[in-house]
Amino acid sequence: MKFFLLTAIIITCIISASSCYYDKEDLLYGGSNTGPCTDSVGTVSYVQKVVPMLQQYCYSCHTGSFPSGNAVMGNYAADKAMAQNGKLYGTINHMTGFSAMPKGMPKMSNCQIATIKKWIDTGMLNN
């Protein structure tokens, strides 16, 4: 009887463990990593496009009196400085040598990263 109970427990554990796998969110839910990225075409508006993304992914940790990692963001001058020194793009794109951001959250979509890259490449205008 103990043998059958132990066998049933082992089989249940194997079935449970095999049902766990790594999902790719963008493939399952049709995330913004698919399809054309229209936000990164033309001039990218700092106020309309970049700030909302930075508010969503960055400002909660990188503003205030004690910003995480001493990386201050939250206004145009600070955001531009992060972009100019390469840290903004390196961290959001999870490049080697940079701390992958945002910590504890999913990586920004390819379209969002491309939009910020376009803003950087076109001179980081305060528009």
Steps between C-alpha positions, in 0.01 A plus 500: 500500500783738584657420164186602310460818703865594442466421129186714474675791671803473272284482187299804615821695560638408158179601325484826695863584427469422130208739468726792599691666221629841404238701313588775259250770588511676165426175314216402731330835533595675177713761674632809334815311390305387195389703204628834374637753743354833397607692813865494396436652157574868443566740785433353843337734748667497841186618678247285313696176444813479715376639832201261526731202449752631753217564746377144457839328522757732662376788712361293787855394594717776353348817645484656844763554766650152478474373140588138444861453391552876529350523152291816510219542249168678493560819306631588156855590610545179700343280233716660231813444710412130537445479124823686413724278711348186346356361822136543403523300178747247640285415799161482327647292216669263752840548339813337641664716767175667606256411774186375323205729565232526607581278796220269604290585196482366145743647249362784293365391162722524193280784378539697824877450493510607133298813584743602774796419271348721230462785752866457599622476139311813395663719764286445811275797426289651777184497290 
